[in-house]
Amino acid sequence: MTALQRLQEKIEQLKNNYHGMQHEIYELKQQLEALHNSQGEKQGAIDQLRAELDEKDREIEGIISKVEDLLA
């Protein structure tokens, strides 16, 4: 095997490694984007649940106030 052939093989290996890395980077970017979107959806659900909890707290306070008025 000549030096030129060895060099050509090495170049092919490097090209294959490069293409493999490009594919891996693409997949990682897709995963990152999916996680980002998922996080946004979860945060929206958390915010909605907090708002519902605040509303329930206000309802409970109103009921307690009415009971106190009846007992007074």
PDB file of N, CA, C, O and CB in Angstrom:
ATOM      1  N   MET A   1       0.851  -1.163   0.000  1.00  0.00           N
ATOM      2  CA  MET A   1       0.000   0.000   0.000  1.00  0.00           C
ATOM      3  C   MET A   1       0.905   1.236   0.000  1.00  0.00           C
ATOM      4  O   MET A   1       1.821   1.361   0.813  1.00  0.00           O
ATOM      5  CB  MET A   1      -0.973  -0.008   1.227  1.00  0.00           C
ATOM      6  N   THR A   2       0.625   2.121  -0.913  1.00  0.00           N
ATOM      7  CA  THR A   2       1.457   3.317  -1.033  1.00  0.00           C
ATOM      8  C   THR A   2       1.009   4.379  -0.035  1.00  0.00           C
ATOM      9  O   THR A   2      -0.068   4.297   0.556  1.00  0.00           O
ATOM     10  CB  THR A   2       1.403   3.875  -2.469  1.00  0.00           C
ATOM     11  N   ALA A   3       1.846   5.349   0.126  1.00  0.00           N
ATOM     12  CA  ALA A   3       1.523   6.450   1.036  1.00  0.00           C
ATOM     13  C   ALA A   3       0.277   7.189   0.561  1.00  0.00           C
ATOM     14  O   ALA A   3      -0.531   7.640   1.373  1.00  0.00           O
ATOM     15  CB  ALA A   3       2.711   7.427   1.149  1.00  0.00           C
ATOM     16  N   LEU A   4       0.124   7.309  -0.758  1.00  0.00           N
ATOM     17  CA  LEU A   4      -1.046   7.987  -1.312  1.00  0.00           C
ATOM     18  C   LEU A   4      -2.321   7.221  -0.982  1.00  0.00           C
ATOM     19  O   LEU A   4      -3.339   7.825  -0.643  1.00  0.00           O
ATOM     20  CB  LEU A   4      -0.904   8.151  -2.831  1.00  0.00           C
ATOM     21  N   GLN A   5      -2.273   5.892  -1.080  1.00  0.00           N
ATOM     22  CA  GLN A   5      -3.442   5.073  -0.758  1.00  0.00           C
ATOM     23  C   GLN A   5      -3.794   5.189   0.727  1.00  0.00           C
ATOM     24  O   GLN A   5      -4.966   5.299   1.089  1.00  0.00           O
ATOM     25  CB  GLN A   5      -3.185   3.599  -1.132  1.00  0.00           C
ATOM     26  N   ARG A   6      -2.777   5.163   1.575  1.00  0.00           N
ATOM     27  CA  ARG A   6      -3.024   5.301   3.018  1.00  0.00           C
ATOM     28  C   ARG A   6      -3.636   6.668   3.322  1.00  0.00           C
ATOM     29  O   ARG A   6      -4.542   6.789   4.146  1.00  0.00           O
ATOM     30  CB  ARG A   6      -1.709   5.111   3.821  1.00  0.00           C
ATOM     31  N   LEU A   7      -3.130   7.680   2.649  1.00  0.00           N
ATOM     32  CA  LEU A   7      -3.654   9.026   2.846  1.00  0.00           C
ATOM     33  C   LEU A   7      -5.110   9.111   2.379  1.00  0.00           C
ATOM     34  O   LEU A   7      -5.944   9.730   3.040  1.00  0.00           O
ATOM     35  CB  LEU A   7      -2.788  10.055   2.094  1.00  0.00           C
ATOM     36  N   GLN A   8      -5.408   8.486   1.239  1.00  0.00           N
ATOM     37  CA  GLN A   8      -6.777   8.491   0.734  1.00  0.00           C
ATOM     38  C   GLN A   8      -7.719   7.760   1.697  1.00  0.00           C
ATOM     39  O   GLN A   8      -8.841   8.211   1.924  1.00  0.00           O
ATOM     40  CB  GLN A   8      -6.834   7.844  -0.658  1.00  0.00           C
ATOM     41  N   GLU A   9      -7.275   6.647   2.257  1.00  0.00           N
ATOM     42  CA  GLU A   9      -8.086   5.910   3.230  1.00  0.00           C
ATOM     43  C   GLU A   9      -8.338   6.761   4.470  1.00  0.00           C
ATOM     44  O   GLU A   9      -9.451   6.802   4.996  1.00  0.00           O
ATOM     45  CB  GLU A   9      -7.396   4.589   3.623  1.00  0.00           C
ATOM     46  N   LYS A  10      -7.299   7.431   4.921  1.00  0.00           N
ATOM     47  CA  LYS A  10      -7.427   8.283   6.104  1.00  0.00           C
ATOM     48  C   LYS A  10      -8.406   9.419   5.832  1.00  0.00           C
ATOM     49  O   LYS A  10      -9.222   9.761   6.687  1.00  0.00           O
ATOM     50  CB  LYS A  10      -6.051   8.848   6.522  1.00  0.00           C
ATOM     51  N   ILE A  11      -8.323   9.999   4.643  1.00  0.00           N
ATOM     52  CA  ILE A  11      -9.247  11.072   4.269  1.00  0.00           C
ATOM     53  C   ILE A  11     -10.679  10.551   4.261  1.00  0.00           C
ATOM     54  O   ILE A  11     -11.583  11.230   4.747  1.00  0.00           O
ATOM     55  CB  ILE A  11      -8.879  11.655   2.885  1.00  0.00           C
ATOM     56  N   GLU A  12     -10.896   9.368   3.721  1.00  0.00           N
ATOM     57  CA  GLU A  12     -12.238   8.771   3.701  1.00  0.00           C
ATOM     58  C   GLU A  12     -12.750   8.530   5.116  1.00  0.00           C
ATOM     59  O   GLU A  12     -13.920   8.784   5.404  1.00  0.00           O
ATOM     60  CB  GLU A  12     -12.228   7.450   2.913  1.00  0.00           C
ATOM     61  N   GLN A  13     -11.887   8.043   5.995  1.00  0.00           N
ATOM     62  CA  GLN A  13     -12.283   7.830   7.388  1.00  0.00           C
ATOM     63  C   GLN A  13     -12.686   9.151   8.040  1.00  0.00           C
ATOM     64  O   GLN A  13     -13.693   9.224   8.744  1.00  0.00           O
ATOM     65  CB  GLN A  13     -11.137   7.172   8.181  1.00  0.00           C
ATOM     66  N   LEU A  14     -11.897  10.181   7.801  1.00  0.00           N
ATOM     67  CA  LEU A  14     -12.204  11.492   8.375  1.00  0.00           C
ATOM     68  C   LEU A  14     -13.522  12.041   7.834  1.00  0.00           C
ATOM     69  O   LEU A  14     -14.309  12.621   8.582  1.00  0.00           O
ATOM     70  CB  LEU A  14     -11.070  12.476   8.084  1.00  0.00           C
ATOM     71  N   LYS A  15     -13.760  11.860   6.537  1.00  0.00           N
ATOM     72  CA  LYS A  15     -15.021  12.308   5.944  1.00  0.00           C
ATOM     73  C   LYS A  15     -16.194  11.560   6.557  1.00  0.00           C
ATOM     74  O   LYS A  15     -17.223  12.160   6.867  1.00  0.00           O
ATOM     75  CB  LYS A  15     -15.006  12.111   4.421  1.00  0.00           C
ATOM     76  N   ASN A  16     -16.041  10.242   6.734  1.00  0.00           N
ATOM     77  CA  ASN A  16     -17.113   9.450   7.339  1.00  0.00           C
ATOM     78  C   ASN A  16     -17.368   9.886   8.782  1.00  0.00           C
ATOM     79  O   ASN A  16     -18.516  10.003   9.209  1.00  0.00           O
ATOM     80  CB  ASN A  16     -16.763   7.952   7.293  1.00  0.00           C
ATOM     81  N   ASN A  17     -16.294  10.124   9.521  1.00  0.00           N
ATOM     82  CA  ASN A  17     -16.442  10.607  10.895  1.00  0.00           C
ATOM     83  C   ASN A  17     -17.149  11.960  10.923  1.00  0.00           C
ATOM     84  O   ASN A  17     -18.008  12.208  11.769  1.00  0.00           O
ATOM     85  CB  ASN A  17     -15.068  10.714  11.577  1.00  0.00           C
ATOM     86  N   TYR A  18     -16.776  12.822   9.992  1.00  0.00           N
ATOM     87  CA  TYR A  18     -17.378  14.151   9.914  1.00  0.00           C
ATOM     88  C   TYR A  18     -18.879  14.050   9.645  1.00  0.00           C
ATOM     89  O   TYR A  18     -19.678  14.720  10.300  1.00  0.00           O
ATOM     90  CB  TYR A  18     -16.697  14.985   8.817  1.00  0.00           C
ATOM     91  N   HIS A  19     -19.256  13.211   8.680  1.00  0.00           N
ATOM     92  CA  HIS A  19     -20.673  13.042   8.355  1.00  0.00           C
ATOM     93  C   HIS A  19     -21.427  12.431   9.536  1.00  0.00           C
ATOM     94  O   HIS A  19     -22.566  12.805   9.813  1.00  0.00           O
ATOM     95  CB  HIS A  19     -20.838  12.158   7.101  1.00  0.00           C
ATOM     96  N   GLY A  20     -20.796  11.504  10.217  1.00  0.00           N
ATOM     97  CA  GLY A  20     -21.414  10.913  11.405  1.00  0.00           C
ATOM     98  C   GLY A  20     -21.649  11.951  12.488  1.00  0.00           C
ATOM     99  O   GLY A  20     -22.696  11.961  13.135  1.00  0.00           O
ATOM    100  N   MET A  21     -20.672  12.823  12.680  1.00  0.00           N
ATOM    101  CA  MET A  21     -20.813  13.881  13.682  1.00  0.00           C
ATOM    102  C   MET A  21     -21.897  14.875  13.289  1.00  0.00           C
ATOM    103  O   MET A  21     -22.646  15.351  14.142  1.00  0.00           O
ATOM    104  CB  MET A  21     -19.483  14.610  13.877  1.00  0.00           C
ATOM    105  N   GLN A  22     -21.982  15.190  12.003  1.00  0.00           N
ATOM    106  CA  GLN A  22     -23.028  16.099  11.545  1.00  0.00           C
ATOM    107  C   GLN A  22     -24.403  15.518  11.856  1.00  0.00           C
ATOM    108  O   GLN A  22     -25.294  16.228  12.322  1.00  0.00           O
ATOM    109  CB  GLN A  22     -22.889  16.373  10.033  1.00  0.00           C
ATOM    110  N   HIS A  23     -24.567  14.235  11.597  1.00  0.00           N
ATOM    111  CA  HIS A  23     -25.842  13.571  11.872  1.00  0.00           C
ATOM    112  C   HIS A  23     -26.134  13.584  13.371  1.00  0.00           C
ATOM    113  O   HIS A  23     -27.266  13.844  13.780  1.00  0.00           O
ATOM    114  CB  HIS A  23     -25.827  12.119  11.340  1.00  0.00           C
ATOM    115  N   GLU A  24     -25.140  13.310  14.178  1.00  0.00           N
ATOM    116  CA  GLU A  24     -25.315  13.301  15.632  1.00  0.00           C
ATOM    117  C   GLU A  24     -25.679  14.696  16.148  1.00  0.00           C
ATOM    118  O   GLU A  24     -26.530  14.827  17.029  1.00  0.00           O
ATOM    119  CB  GLU A  24     -24.032  12.799  16.323  1.00  0.00           C
ATOM    120  N   ILE A  25     -25.050  15.721  15.612  1.00  0.00           N
ATOM    121  CA  ILE A  25     -25.357  17.098  16.008  1.00  0.00           C
ATOM    122  C   ILE A  25     -26.797  17.432  15.643  1.00  0.00           C
ATOM    123  O   ILE A  25     -27.511  18.051  16.432  1.00  0.00           O
ATOM    124  CB  ILE A  25     -24.384  18.097  15.335  1.00  0.00           C
ATOM    125  N   TYR A  26     -27.226  17.028  14.455  1.00  0.00           N
ATOM    126  CA  TYR A  26     -28.608  17.267  14.033  1.00  0.00           C
ATOM    127  C   TYR A  26     -29.583  16.607  15.004  1.00  0.00           C
ATOM    128  O   TYR A  26     -30.558  17.230  15.424  1.00  0.00           O
ATOM    129  CB  TYR A  26     -28.838  16.738  12.600  1.00  0.00           C
ATOM    130  N   GLU A  27     -29.326  15.352  15.361  1.00  0.00           N
ATOM    131  CA  GLU A  27     -30.204  14.639  16.286  1.00  0.00           C
ATOM    132  C   GLU A  27     -30.224  15.308  17.654  1.00  0.00           C
ATOM    133  O   GLU A  27     -31.281  15.415  18.274  1.00  0.00           O
ATOM    134  CB  GLU A  27     -29.763  13.182  16.423  1.00  0.00           C
ATOM    135  N   LEU A  28     -29.074  15.757  18.127  1.00  0.00           N
ATOM    136  CA  LEU A  28     -29.012  16.432  19.424  1.00  0.00           C
ATOM    137  C   LEU A  28     -29.782  17.754  19.395  1.00  0.00           C
ATOM    138  O   LEU A  28     -30.443  18.109  20.371  1.00  0.00           O
ATOM    139  CB  LEU A  28     -27.550  16.682  19.826  1.00  0.00           C
ATOM    140  N   LYS A  29     -29.698  18.475  18.287  1.00  0.00           N
ATOM    141  CA  LYS A  29     -30.460  19.717  18.163  1.00  0.00           C
ATOM    142  C   LYS A  29     -31.957  19.437  18.183  1.00  0.00           C
ATOM    143  O   LYS A  29     -32.727  20.186  18.784  1.00  0.00           O
ATOM    144  CB  LYS A  29     -30.077  20.458  16.874  1.00  0.00           C
ATOM    145  N   GLN A  30     -32.368  18.355  17.523  1.00  0.00           N
ATOM    146  CA  GLN A  30     -33.783  17.980  17.527  1.00  0.00           C
ATOM    147  C   GLN A  30     -34.248  17.641  18.940  1.00  0.00           C
ATOM    148  O   GLN A  30     -35.334  18.049  19.353  1.00  0.00           O
ATOM    149  CB  GLN A  30     -34.028  16.786  16.587  1.00  0.00           C
ATOM    150  N   GLN A  31     -33.435  16.901  19.675  1.00  0.00           N
ATOM    151  CA  GLN A  31     -33.779  16.544  21.052  1.00  0.00           C
ATOM    152  C   GLN A  31     -33.865  17.791  21.925  1.00  0.00           C
ATOM    153  O   GLN A  31     -34.769  17.912  22.752  1.00  0.00           O
ATOM    154  CB  GLN A  31     -32.745  15.562  21.629  1.00  0.00           C
ATOM    155  N   LEU A  32     -32.939  18.705  21.744  1.00  0.00           N
ATOM    156  CA  LEU A  32     -32.935  19.943  22.516  1.00  0.00           C
ATOM    157  C   LEU A  32     -34.193  20.763  22.234  1.00  0.00           C
ATOM    158  O   LEU A  32     -34.803  21.309  23.153  1.00  0.00           O
ATOM    159  CB  LEU A  32     -31.680  20.769  22.198  1.00  0.00           C
ATOM    160  N   GLU A  33     -34.569  20.843  20.980  1.00  0.00           N
ATOM    161  CA  GLU A  33     -35.773  21.587  20.613  1.00  0.00           C
ATOM    162  C   GLU A  33     -37.017  20.935  21.209  1.00  0.00           C
ATOM    163  O   GLU A  33     -37.909  21.628  21.698  1.00  0.00           O
ATOM    164  CB  GLU A  33     -35.902  21.677  19.087  1.00  0.00           C
ATOM    165  N   ALA A  34     -37.078  19.611  21.171  1.00  0.00           N
ATOM    166  CA  ALA A  34     -38.218  18.897  21.749  1.00  0.00           C
ATOM    167  C   ALA A  34     -38.296  19.126  23.257  1.00  0.00           C
ATOM    168  O   ALA A  34     -39.381  19.324  23.804  1.00  0.00           O
ATOM    169  CB  ALA A  34     -38.119  17.392  21.445  1.00  0.00           C
ATOM    170  N   LEU A  35     -37.153  19.098  23.922  1.00  0.00           N
ATOM    171  CA  LEU A  35     -37.137  19.350  25.366  1.00  0.00           C
ATOM    172  C   LEU A  35     -37.580  20.773  25.681  1.00  0.00           C
ATOM    173  O   LEU A  35     -38.313  21.008  26.642  1.00  0.00           O
ATOM    174  CB  LEU A  35     -35.736  19.099  25.938  1.00  0.00           C
ATOM    175  N   HIS A  36     -37.134  21.707  24.870  1.00  0.00           N
ATOM    176  CA  HIS A  36     -37.512  23.105  25.074  1.00  0.00           C
ATOM    177  C   HIS A  36     -39.027  23.269  24.934  1.00  0.00           C
ATOM    178  O   HIS A  36     -39.659  23.935  25.754  1.00  0.00           O
ATOM    179  CB  HIS A  36     -36.775  24.021  24.067  1.00  0.00           C
ATOM    180  N   ASN A  37     -39.606  22.665  23.902  1.00  0.00           N
ATOM    181  CA  ASN A  37     -41.049  22.745  23.691  1.00  0.00           C
ATOM    182  C   ASN A  37     -41.805  22.074  24.826  1.00  0.00           C
ATOM    183  O   ASN A  37     -42.818  22.590  25.299  1.00  0.00           O
ATOM    184  CB  ASN A  37     -41.430  22.106  22.359  1.00  0.00           C
ATOM    185  N   SER A  38     -41.311  20.929  25.256  1.00  0.00           N
ATOM    186  CA  SER A  38     -41.945  20.194  26.348  1.00  0.00           C
ATOM    187  C   SER A  38     -41.910  21.011  27.630  1.00  0.00           C
ATOM    188  O   SER A  38     -42.885  21.041  28.381  1.00  0.00           O
ATOM    189  CB  SER A  38     -41.257  18.839  26.562  1.00  0.00           C
ATOM    190  N   GLN A  39     -40.795  21.665  27.876  1.00  0.00           N
ATOM    191  CA  GLN A  39     -40.659  22.482  29.077  1.00  0.00           C
ATOM    192  C   GLN A  39     -41.672  23.624  29.053  1.00  0.00           C
ATOM    193  O   GLN A  39     -42.270  23.947  30.080  1.00  0.00           O
ATOM    194  CB  GLN A  39     -39.224  23.035  29.200  1.00  0.00           C
ATOM    195  N   GLY A  40     -41.864  24.228  27.898  1.00  0.00           N
ATOM    196  CA  GLY A  40     -42.835  25.313  27.774  1.00  0.00           C
ATOM    197  C   GLY A  40     -44.249  24.839  28.055  1.00  0.00           C
ATOM    198  O   GLY A  40     -45.017  25.531  28.722  1.00  0.00           O
ATOM    199  N   GLU A  41     -44.597  23.662  27.550  1.00  0.00           N
ATOM    200  CA  GLU A  41     -45.917  23.098  27.795  1.00  0.00           C
ATOM    201  C   GLU A  41     -46.109  22.806  29.279  1.00  0.00           C
ATOM    202  O   GLU A  41     -47.169  23.086  29.840  1.00  0.00           O
ATOM    203  CB  GLU A  41     -46.118  21.821  26.971  1.00  0.00           C
ATOM    204  N   LYS A  42     -45.095  22.248  29.907  1.00  0.00           N
ATOM    205  CA  LYS A  42     -45.187  21.936  31.334  1.00  0.00           C
ATOM    206  C   LYS A  42     -45.320  23.208  32.157  1.00  0.00           C
ATOM    207  O   LYS A  42     -46.091  23.247  33.116  1.00  0.00           O
ATOM    208  CB  LYS A  42     -43.960  21.138  31.792  1.00  0.00           C
ATOM    209  N   GLN A  43     -44.579  24.245  31.794  1.00  0.00           N
ATOM    210  CA  GLN A  43     -44.672  25.505  32.525  1.00  0.00           C
ATOM    211  C   GLN A  43     -46.065  26.094  32.382  1.00  0.00           C
ATOM    212  O   GLN A  43     -46.603  26.652  33.338  1.00  0.00           O
ATOM    213  CB  GLN A  43     -43.616  26.503  32.027  1.00  0.00           C
ATOM    214  N   GLY A  44     -46.655  25.976  31.201  1.00  0.00           N
ATOM    215  CA  GLY A  44     -48.020  26.458  30.994  1.00  0.00           C
ATOM    216  C   GLY A  44     -49.009  25.720  31.881  1.00  0.00           C
ATOM    217  O   GLY A  44     -49.908  26.334  32.456  1.00  0.00           O
ATOM    218  N   ALA A  45     -48.851  24.407  31.997  1.00  0.00           N
ATOM    219  CA  ALA A  45     -49.727  23.613  32.856  1.00  0.00           C
ATOM    220  C   ALA A  45     -49.541  23.999  34.320  1.00  0.00           C
ATOM    221  O   ALA A  45     -50.516  24.088  35.066  1.00  0.00           O
ATOM    222  CB  ALA A  45     -49.454  22.112  32.664  1.00  0.00           C
ATOM    223  N   ILE A  46     -48.307  24.226  34.730  1.00  0.00           N
ATOM    224  CA  ILE A  46     -48.029  24.639  36.115  1.00  0.00           C
ATOM    225  C   ILE A  46     -48.688  25.986  36.400  1.00  0.00           C
ATOM    226  O   ILE A  46     -49.306  26.164  37.450  1.00  0.00           O
ATOM    227  CB  ILE A  46     -46.496  24.723  36.370  1.00  0.00           C
ATOM    228  N   ASP A  47     -48.561  26.928  35.478  1.00  0.00           N
ATOM    229  CA  ASP A  47     -49.168  28.248  35.667  1.00  0.00           C
ATOM    230  C   ASP A  47     -50.685  28.143  35.775  1.00  0.00           C
ATOM    231  O   ASP A  47     -51.299  28.819  36.600  1.00  0.00           O
ATOM    232  CB  ASP A  47     -48.788  29.184  34.511  1.00  0.00           C
ATOM    233  N   GLN A  48     -51.288  27.298  34.947  1.00  0.00           N
ATOM    234  CA  GLN A  48     -52.738  27.106  34.987  1.00  0.00           C
ATOM    235  C   GLN A  48     -53.163  26.498  36.322  1.00  0.00           C
ATOM    236  O   GLN A  48     -54.151  26.933  36.913  1.00  0.00           O
ATOM    237  CB  GLN A  48     -53.196  26.208  33.821  1.00  0.00           C
ATOM    238  N   LEU A  49     -52.430  25.507  36.796  1.00  0.00           N
ATOM    239  CA  LEU A  49     -52.755  24.885  38.079  1.00  0.00           C
ATOM    240  C   LEU A  49     -52.607  25.875  39.231  1.00  0.00           C
ATOM    241  O   LEU A  49     -53.408  25.862  40.165  1.00  0.00           O
ATOM    242  CB  LEU A  49     -51.862  23.667  38.319  1.00  0.00           C
ATOM    243  N   ARG A  50     -51.604  26.717  39.174  1.00  0.00           N
ATOM    244  CA  ARG A  50     -51.436  27.741  40.215  1.00  0.00           C
ATOM    245  C   ARG A  50     -52.609  28.723  40.211  1.00  0.00           C
ATOM    246  O   ARG A  50     -53.097  29.123  41.268  1.00  0.00           O
ATOM    247  CB  ARG A  50     -50.107  28.504  40.013  1.00  0.00           C
ATOM    248  N   ALA A  51     -53.052  29.105  39.018  1.00  0.00           N
ATOM    249  CA  ALA A  51     -54.190  30.022  38.924  1.00  0.00           C
ATOM    250  C   ALA A  51     -55.441  29.366  39.504  1.00  0.00           C
ATOM    251  O   ALA A  51     -56.207  30.011  40.221  1.00  0.00           O
ATOM    252  CB  ALA A  51     -54.433  30.444  37.455  1.00  0.00           C
ATOM    253  N   GLU A  52     -55.649  28.086  39.194  1.00  0.00           N
ATOM    254  CA  GLU A  52     -56.796  27.365  39.746  1.00  0.00           C
ATOM    255  C   GLU A  52     -56.696  27.266  41.263  1.00  0.00           C
ATOM    256  O   GLU A  52     -57.700  27.407  41.960  1.00  0.00           O
ATOM    257  CB  GLU A  52     -56.895  25.963  39.131  1.00  0.00           C
ATOM    258  N   LEU A  53     -55.513  27.028  41.770  1.00  0.00           N
ATOM    259  CA  LEU A  53     -55.304  26.950  43.215  1.00  0.00           C
ATOM    260  C   LEU A  53     -55.612  28.290  43.880  1.00  0.00           C
ATOM    261  O   LEU A  53     -56.247  28.330  44.934  1.00  0.00           O
ATOM    262  CB  LEU A  53     -53.861  26.521  43.528  1.00  0.00           C
ATOM    263  N   ASP A  54     -55.164  29.381  43.270  1.00  0.00           N
ATOM    264  CA  ASP A  54     -55.462  30.710  43.807  1.00  0.00           C
ATOM    265  C   ASP A  54     -56.969  30.960  43.832  1.00  0.00           C
ATOM    266  O   ASP A  54     -57.498  31.517  44.795  1.00  0.00           O
ATOM    267  CB  ASP A  54     -54.758  31.798  42.975  1.00  0.00           C
ATOM    268  N   GLU A  55     -57.652  30.547  42.772  1.00  0.00           N
ATOM    269  CA  GLU A  55     -59.104  30.717  42.710  1.00  0.00           C
ATOM    270  C   GLU A  55     -59.791  29.914  43.816  1.00  0.00           C
ATOM    271  O   GLU A  55     -60.710  30.410  44.468  1.00  0.00           O
ATOM    272  CB  GLU A  55     -59.637  30.287  41.329  1.00  0.00           C
ATOM    273  N   LYS A  56     -59.352  28.693  44.021  1.00  0.00           N
ATOM    274  CA  LYS A  56     -59.926  27.854  45.083  1.00  0.00           C
ATOM    275  C   LYS A  56     -59.655  28.460  46.455  1.00  0.00           C
ATOM    276  O   LYS A  56     -60.515  28.414  47.334  1.00  0.00           O
ATOM    277  CB  LYS A  56     -59.354  26.424  45.015  1.00  0.00           C
ATOM    278  N   ASP A  57     -58.471  29.024  46.641  1.00  0.00           N
ATOM    279  CA  ASP A  57     -58.154  29.689  47.910  1.00  0.00           C
ATOM    280  C   ASP A  57     -59.115  30.853  48.161  1.00  0.00           C
ATOM    281  O   ASP A  57     -59.585  31.036  49.284  1.00  0.00           O
ATOM    282  CB  ASP A  57     -56.692  30.193  47.908  1.00  0.00           C
ATOM    283  N   ARG A  58     -59.407  31.634  47.131  1.00  0.00           N
ATOM    284  CA  ARG A  58     -60.344  32.751  47.273  1.00  0.00           C
ATOM    285  C   ARG A  58     -61.745  32.244  47.608  1.00  0.00           C
ATOM    286  O   ARG A  58     -62.443  32.837  48.431  1.00  0.00           O
ATOM    287  CB  ARG A  58     -60.378  33.593  45.984  1.00  0.00           C
ATOM    288  N   GLU A  59     -62.153  31.150  46.971  1.00  0.00           N
ATOM    289  CA  GLU A  59     -63.462  30.571  47.265  1.00  0.00           C
ATOM    290  C   GLU A  59     -63.536  30.112  48.718  1.00  0.00           C
ATOM    291  O   GLU A  59     -64.539  30.338  49.394  1.00  0.00           O
ATOM    292  CB  GLU A  59     -63.753  29.395  46.320  1.00  0.00           C
ATOM    293  N   ILE A  60     -62.486  29.475  49.189  1.00  0.00           N
ATOM    294  CA  ILE A  60     -62.448  28.994  50.576  1.00  0.00           C
ATOM    295  C   ILE A  60     -62.503  30.171  51.541  1.00  0.00           C
ATOM    296  O   ILE A  60     -63.220  30.125  52.541  1.00  0.00           O
ATOM    297  CB  ILE A  60     -61.175  28.151  50.832  1.00  0.00           C
ATOM    298  N   GLU A  61     -61.749  31.225  51.245  1.00  0.00           N
ATOM    299  CA  GLU A  61     -61.776  32.414  52.099  1.00  0.00           C
ATOM    300  C   GLU A  61     -63.179  33.011  52.142  1.00  0.00           C
ATOM    301  O   GLU A  61     -63.634  33.452  53.197  1.00  0.00           O
ATOM    302  CB  GLU A  61     -60.765  33.464  51.599  1.00  0.00           C
ATOM    303  N   GLY A  62     -63.862  33.027  51.004  1.00  0.00           N
ATOM    304  CA  GLY A  62     -65.232  33.538  50.958  1.00  0.00           C
ATOM    305  C   GLY A  62     -66.174  32.697  51.803  1.00  0.00           C
ATOM    306  O   GLY A  62     -67.016  33.241  52.518  1.00  0.00           O
ATOM    307  N   ILE A  63     -66.044  31.387  51.731  1.00  0.00           N
ATOM    308  CA  ILE A  63     -66.881  30.488  52.526  1.00  0.00           C
ATOM    309  C   ILE A  63     -66.605  30.686  54.012  1.00  0.00           C
ATOM    310  O   ILE A  63     -67.535  30.752  54.816  1.00  0.00           O
ATOM    311  CB  ILE A  63     -66.636  29.016  52.125  1.00  0.00           C
ATOM    312  N   ILE A  64     -65.340  30.780  54.374  1.00  0.00           N
ATOM    313  CA  ILE A  64     -64.975  30.991  55.784  1.00  0.00           C
ATOM    314  C   ILE A  64     -65.564  32.308  56.284  1.00  0.00           C
ATOM    315  O   ILE A  64     -66.063  32.380  57.407  1.00  0.00           O
ATOM    316  CB  ILE A  64     -63.429  30.989  55.961  1.00  0.00           C
ATOM    317  N   SER A  65     -65.507  33.342  55.458  1.00  0.00           N
ATOM    318  CA  SER A  65     -66.059  34.642  55.840  1.00  0.00           C
ATOM    319  C   SER A  65     -67.561  34.540  56.070  1.00  0.00           C
ATOM    320  O   SER A  65     -68.070  35.103  57.039  1.00  0.00           O
ATOM    321  CB  SER A  65     -65.757  35.697  54.763  1.00  0.00           C
ATOM    322  N   LYS A  66     -68.278  33.837  55.205  1.00  0.00           N
ATOM    323  CA  LYS A  66     -69.726  33.668  55.358  1.00  0.00           C
ATOM    324  C   LYS A  66     -70.055  32.884  56.618  1.00  0.00           C
ATOM    325  O   LYS A  66     -71.004  33.226  57.323  1.00  0.00           O
ATOM    326  CB  LYS A  66     -70.318  32.964  54.135  1.00  0.00           C
ATOM    327  N   VAL A  67     -69.292  31.841  56.914  1.00  0.00           N
ATOM    328  CA  VAL A  67     -69.515  31.042  58.119  1.00  0.00           C
ATOM    329  C   VAL A  67     -69.279  31.900  59.359  1.00  0.00           C
ATOM    330  O   VAL A  67     -70.047  31.834  60.318  1.00  0.00           O
ATOM    331  CB  VAL A  67     -68.590  29.797  58.135  1.00  0.00           C
ATOM    332  N   GLU A  68     -68.224  32.700  59.338  1.00  0.00           N
ATOM    333  CA  GLU A  68     -67.944  33.589  60.469  1.00  0.00           C
ATOM    334  C   GLU A  68     -69.072  34.596  60.670  1.00  0.00           C
ATOM    335  O   GLU A  68     -69.439  34.904  61.804  1.00  0.00           O
ATOM    336  CB  GLU A  68     -66.614  34.325  60.255  1.00  0.00           C
ATOM    337  N   ASP A  69     -69.625  35.115  59.558  1.00  0.00           N
ATOM    338  CA  ASP A  69     -70.743  36.058  59.656  1.00  0.00           C
ATOM    339  C   ASP A  69     -71.968  35.386  60.263  1.00  0.00           C
ATOM    340  O   ASP A  69     -72.669  35.995  61.070  1.00  0.00           O
ATOM    341  CB  ASP A  69     -71.088  36.632  58.273  1.00  0.00           C
ATOM    342  N   LEU A  70     -72.234  34.139  59.885  1.00  0.00           N
ATOM    343  CA  LEU A  70     -73.380  33.410  60.425  1.00  0.00           C
ATOM    344  C   LEU A  70     -73.206  33.115  61.907  1.00  0.00           C
ATOM    345  O   LEU A  70     -74.182  33.117  62.657  1.00  0.00           O
ATOM    346  CB  LEU A  70     -73.588  32.110  59.660  1.00  0.00           C
ATOM    347  N   LEU A  71     -71.988  32.865  62.332  1.00  0.00           N
ATOM    348  CA  LEU A  71     -71.724  32.536  63.732  1.00  0.00           C
ATOM    349  C   LEU A  71     -71.675  33.772  64.621  1.00  0.00           C
ATOM    350  O   LEU A  71     -71.774  33.659  65.843  1.00  0.00           O
ATOM    351  CB  LEU A  71     -70.423  31.778  63.847  1.00  0.00           C
ATOM    352  N   ALA A  72     -71.524  34.944  64.023  1.00  0.00           N
ATOM    353  CA  ALA A  72     -71.388  36.172  64.817  1.00  0.00           C
ATOM    354  C   ALA A  72     -72.720  36.706  65.273  1.00  0.00           C
ATOM    355  O   ALA A  72     -72.774  37.733  65.950  1.00  0.00           O
ATOM    356  CB  ALA A  72     -70.669  37.233  64.025  1.00  0.00           C
TER     357      ALA A  72
END
